[in-house]
Amino acid sequence: EPAVIDIGSFALVNAVQYGANMVPNEPVALVDIGSAVTNIAIMKGEHTRFTRDLSTAGNTITRAIMSELGLDENQAEKAKRDFGISYEGESDTEQEILTISQTNLPDMFDSLDEGGESLEQDEDQMEQQVHAICEQFLGEIVSEIKRCLLFYENQLDGEPVGKVYLTGGTVCMKNADRYIENLLDTPTEVLDPFKAVKGDIMSLDPLERCATYTVGLGLAMRSVMGEGVS
C-alpha cells in the first residue's frame, strides 16, 4: 500500500530547494509540463504561495499531431520531440501569444487526404505542420503561466517573479525552453536538481534526466536530505 501521497507541485518545491541556486526571498515559478497535467507553483523562500494545475499538457500536443497528421502515438511523440518549436529568436509579445493560442488548426490541414496518407508527405511540410501544432498548444500553456505570474504580482505579494524553472517530459521538445522564455520575457531554465545526486541516473542525457525525473526526486526529498542521494 502507498506509504505517502503528495502533490506534484509540492514535490517540485522540494526539488528546487534541494538543487537550485535561488536568490534568497526572490519569488520563483516552478512549471512541470508533464504528459497529462501541467503543474504551476510559485514559491518565495521556503513557502509555496500559489499553485495551479492545467489540463493542457504533453499528451494534448501528441494527440493533436496524431489527429492532424494521421500518425500513431509513437510516431507523433517522436515528431513532437524532434521537430518541436521553430525558434528564430523573435521578440514575441503577449498579443502574439494569444494569436498563437487562437490558431485555427483544421484550416491548415484541409489539404490532407481523408485516407490518412500523411506519412507520404514531404518531411519539410510535416515539420512545419508539427511546428504549428506545438506552438499553438505550448502557446496556450504559456498564456496561462503568464496569467499566474501576473496574478501573483498584482494580487498576492506585489512583486514580480524573478525566475521560472521548467521540468516535465514536454520540456524535452526541441526549443521548448527557449520558446517559453522568449514569450514570458522572464529568465527561464530547465531545473537541474541532480548536481548532488550519485548513481546511474547521472549517465542519462542531462535534459531528459532533469525534465523527466525531477518530481520523483522531489518526492524522495521528503525524507532524504544531505550531501548526496545514491
Secondary structure as UniProt FT lines:
FT   HELIX           8..19
FT   TURN            24..25
FT   STRAND          28..33
FT   STRAND          38..44
FT   TURN            45..46
FT   STRAND          47..54
FT   HELIX           58..69
FT   HELIX           73..83
FT   HELIX           94..101
FT   HELIX           105..108
FT   TURN            109..111
FT   TURN            114..115
FT   HELIX           117..120
FT   HELIX           123..151
FT   HELIX           152..156
FT   STRAND          163..167
FT   HELIX           169..172
FT   TURN            174..175
FT   HELIX           176..184
FT   STRAND          188..190
FT   TURN            193..196
FT   HELIX           200..203
FT   HELIX           206..220
FT   TURN            221..223
//
